[in-house]
Amino acid sequence: MQAYCMKCRSKKEMSGATAITMKNGRPATQGICPDCGTKMFKIGKS
């Protein structure tokens, strides 16, 4: 799944993507940027 990396300032395919649920109950996906290792986050169903 693609997400925006805040450090690289571009859209990239996140590695290690896992589906999570935020505190307010909304679904989201969390992963790691393959280039810089920064945590990536995308709100919405995966």
VOMARVO-135988 format. One record per residue: residue in three letters; y, x, z of N, C-alpha, C, O, CB in turn. Coordinates in steps of 0.02 Angstrom, whole numbers, padded with zeros to 5 digits, always signed. Glycine has a CB too. Layout:
BEGIN
alaYXZYXZYXZYXZYXZ
...
***
This chain:
BEGIN
met-00059+00042+00000+00000+00000+00000+00062+00044+00000+00064+00095+00034+00000-00048+00061
gln+00112+00024-00038+00174+00063-00042+00223+00041+00011+00228-00019+00027+00205+00057-00112
ala+00260+00089+00038+00313+00075+00086+00368+00127+00076+00357+00178+00043+00286+00077+00159
tyr+00426+00113+00105+00483+00158+00097+00483+00209+00154+00479+00191+00212+00550+00118+00097
cys+00488+00273+00136+00491+00326+00185+00565+00341+00200+00603+00357+00154+00454+00391+00161
met+00585+00335+00262+00655+00345+00281+00675+00419+00275+00733+00434+00261+00667+00321+00352
lys+00628+00464+00285+00644+00535+00282+00648+00560+00210+00695+00596+00193+00591+00576+00321
cys+00601+00540+00168+00600+00561+00097+00648+00519+00054+00667+00540+00000+00529+00556+00069
arg+00667+00461+00079+00710+00414+00044+00682+00392-00023+00717+00390-00074+00778+00446+00033
ser+00617+00375-00023+00585+00350-00083+00524+00309-00064+00498+00315-00008+00566+00408-00131
lys+00500+00268-00110+00440+00228-00100+00379+00271-00113+00376+00306-00164+00439+00166-00144
lys+00330+00269-00068+00269+00308-00077+00210+00269-00052+00217+00220-00015+00274+00375-00039
glu+00151+00289-00074+00089+00259-00052+00073+00287+00018+00064+00347+00026+00030+00274-00103
met+00070+00242+00067+00058+00266+00136-00016+00281+00147-00060+00245+00122+00082+00215+00186
ser-00030+00334+00185-00099+00351+00200-00115+00328+00270-00072+00325+00314-00110+00428+00193
gly-00177+00310+00281-00199+00286+00346-00168+00219+00364-00150+00208+00422-00183+00337+00399
ala-00160+00175+00316-00127+00110+00328-00172+00066+00371-00231+00056+00357-00112+00075+00261
thr-00142+00039+00425-00178-00007+00469-00136-00070+00480-00075-00066+00487-00195+00027+00537
ala-00169-00127+00480-00136-00191+00493-00124-00198+00567-00169-00189+00608-00177-00251+00465
ile-00062-00215+00586-00045-00225+00656-00008-00291+00664+00011-00322+00614-00001-00166+00683
thr+00002-00312+00726+00042-00371+00741+00100-00349+00785+00090-00316+00836-00001-00426+00776
met+00161-00368+00765+00220-00348+00803+00225-00391+00867+00187-00438+00876+00284-00357+00760
lys+00271-00373+00911+00280-00408+00974+00295-00482+00965+00275-00524+01005+00335-00376+01015
asn+00332-00498+00911+00350-00568+00899+00295-00607+00863+00304-00666+00848+00413-00572+00858
gly+00238-00575+00849+00181-00609+00819+00177-00604+00743+00129-00628+00713+00183-00680+00837
arg+00225-00572+00711+00224-00565+00638+00178-00508+00617+00174-00457+00653+00295-00553+00611
pro+00143-00515+00561+00100-00461+00537+00140-00404+00505+00194-00416+00478+00049-00488+00487
ala+00113-00343+00509+00146-00285+00479+00092-00233+00463+00035-00239+00484+00200-00255+00527
thr+00112-00182+00426+00067-00127+00409+00101-00062+00429+00160-00051+00416+00049-00127+00333
gln+00062-00018+00460+00089+00046+00483+00046+00101+00455-00015+00096+00452+00091+00049+00561
gly+00079+00156+00433+00043+00212+00405+00084+00276+00410+00134+00278+00445+00025+00199+00332
ile+00062+00328+00374+00095+00393+00376+00112+00414+00306+00074+00404+00259+00049+00445+00411
cys+00171+00445+00298+00193+00472+00234+00150+00532+00216+00142+00577+00257+00269+00491+00235
pro+00121+00534+00156+00077+00590+00137+00115+00656+00129+00084+00710+00134+00041+00574+00073
asp+00180+00654+00116+00219+00715+00104+00247+00745+00168+00237+00805+00181+00275+00700+00056
cys+00283+00705+00208+00318+00733+00266+00285+00716+00333+00302+00746+00384+00389+00709+00266
gly+00238+00668+00334+00204+00651+00396+00241+00603+00441+00220+00591+00498+00191+00713+00434
thr+00295+00573+00416+00334+00524+00455+00297+00457+00457+00262+00440+00409+00404+00515+00425
lys+00305+00421+00511+00275+00355+00518+00310+00307+00472+00371+00302+00472+00278+00331+00591
met+00271+00269+00431+00298+00219+00385+00279+00150+00410+00228+00142+00445+00272+00230+00312
phe+00320+00101+00394+00311+00034+00421+00332-00017+00368+00384-00010+00336+00352+00025+00485
lys+00291-00070+00358+00308-00123+00311+00292-00190+00343+00235-00202+00364+00270-00114+00244
ile+00342-00233+00347+00333-00299+00376+00304-00345+00323+00325-00345+00266+00400-00327+00404
gly+00255-00386+00344+00224-00434+00299+00149-00424+00298+00123-00373+00319+00252-00429+00228
lys+00114-00475+00271+00042-00474+00268+00018-00418+00221+00048-00408+00168+00015-00541+00245
ser-00035-00384+00240-00060-00329+00199-00121-00349+00160-00148-00309+00122-00076-00269+00242
***
